[in-house]
Amino acid sequence: MIRKFLAFVLIFNLTACAELQDVVNNLPQGGGVLSNADIASGLRQALDLGIDKQVSKLTQKDGFFKNELVKILLPQELRKVDKGLRDIGLDNLADEGLKVLNRAAEDAVSEATPIFINAVKDITFNDAKTILLGNDDAATQYLTNKTQTALYDKFKPVINSSFSKVGADQIWENLINKYNAIPFTSNVNPDLTDYVTGEALKGVYTMIAVEEKEIRTKVSSRTTSLLQKVFALQD
């Protein structure tokens, strides 16, 4: 009975996808309601909106630190540092250490946002068709796959520079030195630039996914006529 049920579900899903695929494949190629170019442009608009509306929030003070979706927590190796400092009454220093990691990410995102915008321009109709038929975060996943390596390489020096700008390097050098001086602890020397770079990228993609899901699931979030027409295809 279970096998029959699973077979039915699989057939149903494949049929539904095939029907939606057929709808997209048979859209007018030009001069009609929606062209291939319109569909690609609609997906670009969705990502641009996510970048403009959600990623821009991350560049503000506390954009990471007070956003529980993307707040950068300490890496596993440093959680014992945090606990060790608090155990000897250095709570303020521990709090400041966490805050400056998030400050560095906030500072870096403001300089790196144009990289994301440029990446969106390369979406083709075939990409858009796959995205339209995908999950609630399919566009975000596309952007992640296309940009993650290149963005990491561009983000890392910005984060490194931001560490100096917001004083994170000095604070963490002081914090780690104090921890390493505590008796009976093993020394730590984490690569915080690498860690914060990765967490900052995750935060950016997370916020783009938030906006994408809004556009896919809420008609009121489709703020242009093109978005309304394109995403009506997946409703």
C-alpha positions in Angstrom: 0.0 0.0 0.0 2.8 2.4 0.9 4.6 1.7 -2.3 1.5 2.4 -4.3 1.0 5.6 -2.5 4.6 6.8 -3.1 4.3 5.8 -6.7 1.1 7.9 -7.0 2.8 10.9 -5.3 5.8 10.7 -7.7 3.6 10.4 -10.8 1.4 13.4 -9.6 4.5 15.6 -9.0 6.1 14.7 -12.3 2.8 15.5 -14.1 2.4 18.8 -12.3 6.0 19.8 -13.2 5.4 18.7 -16.8 2.3 20.8 -17.0 4.1 23.9 -15.6 7.0 23.2 -17.9 4.6 23.1 -20.8 3.1 26.4 -19.8 6.5 28.1 -19.8 7.7 26.4 -23.0 4.6 27.5 -24.9 4.8 31.1 -23.8 4.9 33.6 -26.8 8.4 34.1 -28.0 7.8 37.8 -28.7 5.1 40.3 -29.1 2.7 38.4 -26.8 1.9 38.8 -23.1 5.3 37.5 -22.0 8.4 36.8 -24.0 11.4 34.8 -23.0 13.2 38.0 -22.3 10.3 39.2 -20.0 10.6 36.1 -17.9 14.4 36.5 -17.5 13.9 40.2 -16.7 11.2 39.3 -14.1 13.6 37.0 -12.3 16.3 39.7 -12.4 13.9 42.1 -10.9 13.1 39.7 -8.1 16.8 39.3 -7.2 17.5 43.0 -7.6 14.6 43.7 -5.2 16.0 41.3 -2.7 19.4 42.9 -2.9 18.0 46.4 -2.7 15.4 45.8 0.0 17.0 43.2 2.2 20.7 43.2 1.7 20.8 47.0 2.2 19.5 46.4 5.7 22.7 44.5 6.5 24.8 47.6 5.8 23.2 49.6 8.6 24.5 49.6 12.2 23.4 46.4 13.9 22.2 45.1 10.5 23.9 41.8 11.4 24.2 42.1 15.1 20.5 42.7 15.8 19.1 40.5 13.1 18.7 36.9 14.5 18.5 35.5 11.0 22.0 36.5 10.2 23.7 37.5 13.4 27.3 36.2 13.4 28.0 34.0 16.4 31.3 32.9 17.6 32.9 29.9 15.9 33.0 26.7 17.9 36.7 27.2 18.8 36.0 30.6 20.3 33.0 29.7 22.4 35.4 28.5 25.1 37.1 31.8 24.9 33.8 33.6 25.5 33.0 31.4 28.4 36.5 31.6 29.9 36.5 35.4 29.8 33.0 35.6 31.3 34.1 33.2 34.1 36.8 35.7 35.2 34.5 38.7 35.0 35.4 40.1 31.5 31.8 40.1 30.2 32.1 43.5 28.5 35.2 42.5 26.6 33.5 39.3 25.5 30.4 41.2 24.3 32.5 43.7 22.4 34.4 40.9 20.7 31.2 39.5 19.3 29.9 42.9 18.3 32.9 43.8 16.2 32.7 40.6 14.2 29.2 41.7 13.1 30.4 45.3 12.6 33.1 44.1 10.1 30.4 42.2 8.2 28.1 45.2 8.1 30.9 47.4 6.8 32.0 44.9 4.1 28.5 44.3 2.7 28.1 48.0 1.8 31.2 47.8 -0.4 30.4 44.4 -2.0 26.7 44.9 -2.9 27.5 46.0 -6.5 29.1 42.5 -7.1 25.8 40.9 -6.5 23.9 43.3 -8.8 26.3 42.6 -11.7 25.9 38.8 -11.2 22.1 39.1 -11.6 22.6 40.5 -15.2 23.8 37.1 -16.5 20.5 35.3 -15.9 19.3 33.7 -19.2 15.8 32.5 -20.1 16.8 28.9 -19.5 18.1 29.9 -16.1 14.9 31.8 -15.4 12.7 28.9 -16.5 14.5 26.5 -14.1 14.2 29.1 -11.3 10.6 29.7 -11.9 9.9 26.0 -11.7 12.0 25.6 -8.6 11.6 25.9 -4.8 10.9 29.1 -2.9 14.7 29.9 -2.8 15.6 28.7 -6.3 16.7 32.2 -7.5 18.8 32.6 -4.4 20.4 29.2 -4.9 21.2 30.1 -8.5 22.9 33.3 -7.4 24.8 31.4 -4.7 26.1 28.8 -7.1 27.1 31.4 -9.7 28.8 33.9 -7.3 29.9 32.2 -4.1 33.5 31.5 -5.0 34.1 34.8 -6.7 32.3 36.7 -4.0 34.4 35.0 -1.3 37.6 36.0 -3.0 36.4 39.6 -3.3 34.8 39.7 0.2 37.7 38.4 2.2 40.1 41.4 1.7 37.1 43.8 2.4 36.4 42.0 5.6 40.1 42.1 6.5 40.2 45.8 5.9 36.9 46.2 7.8 38.5 44.5 10.8 41.0 47.3 11.0 38.4 49.9 10.3 36.1 48.9 13.1 38.9 47.9 15.5 38.1 44.2 15.5 41.7 43.1 15.0 42.9 44.9 18.0 40.0 43.9 20.2 40.3 40.2 19.3 44.1 40.3 19.7 43.6 41.6 23.2 40.7 39.2 23.9 42.6 36.1 22.7 45.8 37.1 24.5 43.8 37.5 27.7 42.2 34.1 27.2 45.5 32.4 26.3 47.0 33.8 29.6 44.3 32.1 31.7 45.9 29.1 33.5 45.1 25.6 32.3 43.6 26.7 29.0 44.9 25.6 25.6 45.9 28.5 23.3 43.7 29.4 20.3 44.5 31.3 17.1 41.5 31.2 14.8 41.3 32.6 11.3 38.6 35.2 12.0 38.8 36.8 8.6 38.0 33.6 6.9 35.2 32.8 9.4 33.5 36.2 9.2 33.8 36.3 5.4 31.9 33.0 5.2 29.2 34.1 7.7 28.8 37.4 6.0 28.1 35.7 2.6 25.6 33.4 4.3 23.8 36.4 5.7 23.6 38.1 2.4 22.1 35.0 0.7 19.7 34.5 3.6 18.2 38.0 3.2 17.9 37.6 -0.6 16.0 34.3 0.0 13.7 36.1 2.4 12.6 38.6 -0.3 12.4 35.8 -2.9 10.0 33.8 -0.8 7.9 36.9 -0.2 7.6 37.6 -3.9 6.7 33.9 -4.6 4.1 33.6 -1.9 2.6 37.0 -1.5 1.0 38.8 -4.5 1.3 42.1 -2.6 5.1 41.8 -2.7 5.2 41.8 -6.5 5.6 45.5 -6.8 5.9 45.7 -10.6 3.6 44.6 -13.4 6.4 42.4 -14.7 6.8 40.6 -11.4 3.1 40.1 -11.2 2.9 38.5 -14.6 6.0 36.3 -14.3 5.3 34.9 -10.9 1.7 34.4 -11.7 3.0 31.5 -13.8 4.1 29.6 -10.7 1.0 30.3 -8.7 
